[in-house]
Amino acid sequence: MPANATLTDTSRGYIIPMGGEVEKLNNPIILERFFELAGGTDANILVIPTASELSETGPDYANLFESMGARSRFIPVDEREDCFREEIQSALQKATAIFITGGNQLRLSTILGGTPVARLIRSLNAHGVHVAGTSAGAAIMSEHMIAGGPNGPTPRENGVTMAPGLGLTNKIIIDQHFSQRDRIGRLMTALSYNPFISGIGIDENTAAFIDSDGVLEVLGSGAITVLDPAELSHSSMANTRPEEPVTLIGMKLHVLASGAQYDINSREAFSDK
């Protein structure tokens, strides 16, 4: 966290999951909004490229944020042992915002999960540091993470693979590249396991800016599909045989374009038009 921040005078930082393929050059409104929230020209943005095995991913994002006017660097967290290095934890402590890149979300969870870095990210976010992530970096933000599953419109008994996430929120579960890869079936499957949470399906070049009050605002060229199972009256998941479709009765669905909002606590959706 910023050196002058305290643990008592700050609100929770924004949680900003992005759906992947975020525009970087032509009208990059999502990354510009993140840059401004991080502090603009006073921002210190730390990039975590762990999910990607491409050597250029970390430097590319750090250079991008520096071109906007921020201070930015990436930290090479490639193995679990890196998460125990004091210099990496020290770099995190100085950040005003953290950006987690895309790639393989299981690579993220198996390297970061249960380490001092994961605990520090949660603590920093709780005390005012904004955390953004794109694609795999978005999926890992919630307590329960979608790790994989077949595409398609129908929820099925084998329709999703789950893994623990970072736990920045326990009110939603996130999927990305949503309409482009036809992932509504696997998000519904995930919700059928436990209807306590809302499902947030984020299209490419689209982001959810979730503030400290739990209000999600949509920004970008696509939409966010919200699946709300609070009034679910029946799920056949417990009695469904392998690979069969699942019956879900009472699932509520919202499609929210840029500017619309969703309160993840009250489960209310709002339009700006």
C-alpha positions as CSV (number, residue, x, y, z in Angstrom):
1,M,0.0,0.0,0.0
2,P,1.2,3.6,-0.4
3,A,3.7,4.5,2.3
4,N,1.5,7.2,3.8
5,A,-1.6,5.0,4.0
6,T,-2.9,3.6,7.3
7,L,-4.9,0.5,8.1
8,T,-7.8,2.5,9.6
9,D,-8.6,5.5,7.3
10,T,-9.2,3.8,4.0
11,S,-12.1,2.1,2.3
12,R,-11.7,-1.2,0.4
13,G,-10.0,-0.7,-2.9
14,Y,-11.9,-1.4,-6.2
15,I,-12.0,-4.9,-7.6
16,I,-11.8,-4.7,-11.4
17,P,-12.3,-7.9,-13.3
18,M,-11.9,-7.5,-17.1
19,G,-13.1,-10.0,-19.7
20,G,-10.0,-10.3,-21.7
21,E,-8.8,-8.7,-25.0
22,V,-8.9,-5.3,-23.4
23,E,-8.1,-2.5,-25.9
24,K,-4.6,-1.1,-25.3
25,L,-4.1,1.4,-28.1
26,N,-7.3,2.6,-29.8
27,N,-9.6,4.2,-27.2
28,P,-8.3,2.2,-24.2
29,I,-11.1,3.5,-21.8
30,I,-10.9,0.6,-19.4
31,L,-7.2,0.8,-18.8
32,E,-7.4,4.6,-18.6
33,R,-10.1,4.4,-16.0
34,F,-7.9,2.0,-14.0
35,F,-4.9,4.3,-14.3
36,E,-7.0,7.3,-13.0
37,L,-8.3,5.2,-10.0
38,A,-4.7,4.1,-9.2
39,G,-3.7,7.7,-8.8
40,G,-3.1,9.0,-12.3
41,T,0.4,10.4,-12.6
42,D,0.9,9.6,-8.9
43,A,0.1,6.0,-9.5
44,N,2.4,3.1,-8.7
45,I,1.0,0.1,-10.6
46,L,2.5,-3.3,-9.9
47,V,1.9,-5.9,-12.7
48,I,1.8,-9.6,-11.8
49,P,2.2,-11.7,-15.0
50,T,2.2,-15.1,-13.4
51,A,-0.7,-16.5,-15.4
52,S,1.2,-15.9,-18.7
53,E,4.2,-17.9,-19.8
54,L,5.1,-15.3,-22.4
55,S,8.2,-13.3,-21.3
56,E,6.9,-10.1,-22.8
57,T,3.6,-9.9,-21.0
58,G,4.8,-8.3,-17.8
59,P,7.1,-5.7,-19.5
60,D,4.4,-4.8,-22.0
61,Y,1.8,-3.9,-19.4
62,A,4.4,-2.1,-17.2
63,N,5.5,0.0,-20.3
64,L,1.9,0.7,-21.2
65,F,1.0,2.1,-17.7
66,E,4.3,4.1,-17.8
67,S,3.3,5.6,-21.2
68,M,0.1,6.9,-19.5
69,G,2.2,8.6,-16.8
70,A,2.2,6.1,-13.9
71,R,5.2,4.5,-12.3
72,S,4.9,0.8,-13.1
73,R,6.9,-2.4,-12.8
74,F,6.3,-6.1,-13.1
75,I,7.3,-8.7,-10.6
76,P,8.5,-12.1,-11.9
77,V,6.4,-14.5,-9.8
78,D,7.1,-17.7,-11.8
79,E,7.4,-20.3,-8.9
80,R,5.8,-20.6,-5.5
81,E,9.1,-19.9,-3.9
82,D,9.0,-16.4,-5.4
83,C,6.0,-15.6,-3.3
84,F,8.1,-15.9,-0.1
85,R,10.7,-13.4,-1.3
86,E,10.8,-10.2,0.8
87,E,11.6,-8.0,-2.1
88,I,8.4,-9.0,-3.9
89,Q,6.3,-8.4,-0.8
90,S,8.0,-5.0,-0.4
91,A,7.2,-4.1,-3.9
92,L,3.6,-4.9,-3.3
93,Q,3.5,-2.8,-0.2
94,K,4.4,0.3,-2.3
95,A,1.7,-0.2,-4.9
96,T,-1.4,2.0,-5.3
97,A,-2.9,-0.6,-7.6
98,I,-2.2,-4.2,-8.7
99,F,-2.8,-5.6,-12.2
100,I,-2.9,-9.4,-12.8
101,T,-2.5,-10.4,-16.4
102,G,-4.3,-13.1,-18.3
103,G,-3.1,-16.6,-19.2
104,N,-3.8,-19.8,-17.3
105,Q,-5.8,-19.4,-14.1
106,L,-4.7,-22.7,-12.6
107,R,-1.1,-21.5,-13.0
108,L,-2.1,-18.5,-11.0
109,S,-3.9,-20.4,-8.3
110,T,-1.2,-23.1,-7.9
111,I,1.6,-20.6,-7.6
112,L,-0.1,-17.8,-5.5
113,G,-2.6,-19.8,-3.5
114,G,-1.8,-20.0,0.3
115,T,1.3,-17.8,0.0
116,P,2.3,-14.5,1.6
117,V,1.7,-12.8,-1.7
118,A,-1.9,-14.0,-1.9
119,R,-2.5,-12.9,1.7
120,L,-0.9,-9.6,1.1
121,I,-3.0,-8.9,-2.0
122,R,-6.2,-9.5,0.0
123,S,-5.0,-7.3,2.9
124,L,-3.9,-4.5,0.6
125,N,-7.2,-4.5,-1.3
126,A,-9.1,-4.5,2.1
127,H,-7.2,-1.3,2.9
128,G,-7.5,0.7,-0.2
129,V,-5.3,-0.7,-3.0
130,H,-7.2,-1.4,-6.2
131,V,-6.8,-4.8,-7.8
132,A,-7.5,-5.3,-11.5
133,G,-7.2,-8.5,-13.6
134,T,-7.9,-9.5,-17.1
135,S,-9.1,-12.9,-18.3
136,A,-7.4,-15.4,-15.9
137,G,-6.5,-12.5,-13.7
138,A,-10.2,-11.7,-13.5
139,A,-11.3,-15.3,-12.8
140,I,-9.1,-15.7,-9.7
141,M,-10.5,-12.6,-7.9
142,S,-13.4,-14.4,-6.3
143,E,-13.4,-16.9,-3.5
144,H,-14.5,-19.7,-5.8
145,M,-12.8,-19.7,-9.3
146,I,-13.9,-21.2,-12.5
147,A,-10.8,-23.1,-13.7
148,G,-12.3,-24.6,-16.9
149,G,-15.1,-26.4,-18.5
150,P,-16.7,-26.9,-21.9
151,N,-18.4,-24.0,-23.8
152,G,-22.1,-24.0,-24.6
153,P,-25.4,-22.7,-23.5
154,T,-26.6,-25.5,-21.3
155,P,-25.6,-26.3,-17.7
156,R,-24.4,-29.9,-17.4
157,E,-23.3,-32.1,-14.6
158,N,-19.7,-32.0,-15.8
159,G,-20.0,-28.4,-17.1
160,V,-17.3,-26.7,-15.0
161,T,-14.1,-27.3,-13.1
162,M,-13.7,-25.2,-9.9
163,A,-10.7,-24.2,-7.8
164,P,-10.0,-21.8,-4.9
165,G,-9.5,-18.2,-5.9
166,L,-7.9,-15.2,-4.2
167,G,-11.0,-14.5,-2.2
168,L,-11.2,-10.7,-2.8
169,T,-15.0,-11.2,-2.7
170,N,-17.3,-14.1,-1.8
171,K,-20.4,-12.5,-3.3
172,I,-19.8,-13.3,-7.0
173,I,-18.1,-15.8,-9.3
174,I,-16.5,-14.5,-12.5
175,D,-16.2,-15.9,-16.0
176,Q,-14.6,-14.1,-18.9
177,H,-14.5,-14.0,-22.7
178,F,-18.1,-14.7,-22.0
179,S,-20.3,-14.2,-25.0
180,Q,-17.3,-14.7,-27.4
181,R,-16.8,-18.2,-26.1
182,D,-20.4,-19.1,-25.2
183,R,-19.7,-19.7,-21.5
184,I,-23.2,-19.2,-20.0
185,G,-23.6,-23.0,-19.5
186,R,-20.6,-23.4,-17.4
187,L,-21.4,-20.3,-15.3
188,M,-24.9,-21.7,-14.6
189,T,-23.3,-25.0,-13.7
190,A,-21.0,-23.3,-11.2
191,L,-24.0,-21.5,-9.6
192,S,-26.0,-24.7,-9.4
193,Y,-23.5,-26.0,-6.9
194,N,-24.2,-23.1,-4.5
195,P,-26.8,-20.5,-5.3
196,F,-25.5,-18.1,-2.6
197,I,-23.5,-16.0,-5.1
198,S,-24.2,-14.1,-8.3
199,G,-22.5,-15.1,-11.5
200,I,-20.8,-12.4,-13.5
201,G,-20.0,-13.2,-17.1
202,I,-17.8,-10.5,-18.7
203,D,-17.4,-10.0,-22.4
204,E,-14.1,-9.1,-24.0
205,N,-13.0,-5.5,-23.8
206,T,-15.4,-5.0,-21.0
207,A,-14.8,-4.6,-17.2
208,A,-16.7,-4.5,-13.9
209,F,-15.6,-1.7,-11.6
210,I,-16.7,-2.9,-8.2
211,D,-16.5,-0.2,-5.5
212,S,-16.1,-0.5,-1.7
213,D,-19.9,-0.6,-1.3
214,G,-20.2,-3.6,-3.7
215,V,-21.7,-1.6,-6.6
216,L,-20.5,-2.9,-9.9
217,E,-20.4,-0.5,-12.9
218,V,-19.9,-1.8,-16.4
219,L,-17.4,-0.1,-18.8
220,G,-16.4,-1.2,-22.3
221,S,-17.6,-2.2,-25.7
222,G,-19.4,-5.4,-24.6
223,A,-21.8,-6.4,-21.9
224,I,-21.8,-8.2,-18.6
225,T,-24.3,-11.0,-18.0
226,V,-25.4,-11.3,-14.4
227,L,-27.0,-14.6,-13.3
228,D,-28.8,-14.3,-10.0
229,P,-29.9,-17.6,-8.4
230,A,-31.3,-16.0,-5.2
231,E,-34.9,-17.0,-6.2
232,L,-33.9,-20.4,-7.6
233,S,-36.7,-22.8,-6.7
234,H,-35.3,-26.0,-8.1
235,S,-31.9,-27.4,-9.1
236,S,-31.5,-31.0,-10.3
237,M,-27.7,-31.0,-9.9
238,A,-27.7,-33.4,-7.0
239,N,-29.6,-36.1,-9.0
240,T,-28.1,-35.5,-12.5
241,R,-26.0,-38.2,-14.0
242,P,-22.6,-37.5,-15.6
243,E,-22.8,-35.2,-18.7
244,E,-26.6,-34.8,-18.5
245,P,-28.2,-31.3,-18.6
246,V,-29.2,-29.7,-15.3
247,T,-32.7,-28.3,-14.6
248,L,-32.6,-24.8,-13.0
249,I,-35.9,-23.1,-12.3
250,G,-36.1,-19.5,-11.2
251,M,-32.7,-18.2,-12.3
252,K,-32.8,-14.5,-13.0
253,L,-30.7,-13.0,-15.8
254,H,-29.6,-9.4,-16.4
255,V,-27.6,-8.1,-19.4
256,L,-25.8,-4.9,-18.6
257,A,-24.1,-2.6,-21.1
258,S,-21.6,0.2,-20.4
259,G,-22.9,2.5,-17.7
260,A,-25.3,0.1,-16.1
261,Q,-24.8,-1.1,-12.5
262,Y,-25.4,-4.1,-10.3
263,D,-25.3,-4.1,-6.5
264,I,-23.7,-7.4,-5.5
265,N,-25.0,-7.1,-2.0
266,S,-28.7,-6.3,-2.6
267,R,-28.7,-8.1,-6.1
268,E,-30.4,-5.1,-7.7
269,A,-29.6,-4.0,-11.3
270,F,-29.8,-0.4,-12.5
271,S,-29.7,1.2,-16.0
272,D,-28.1,4.5,-16.8
273,K,-30.6,5.1,-19.7
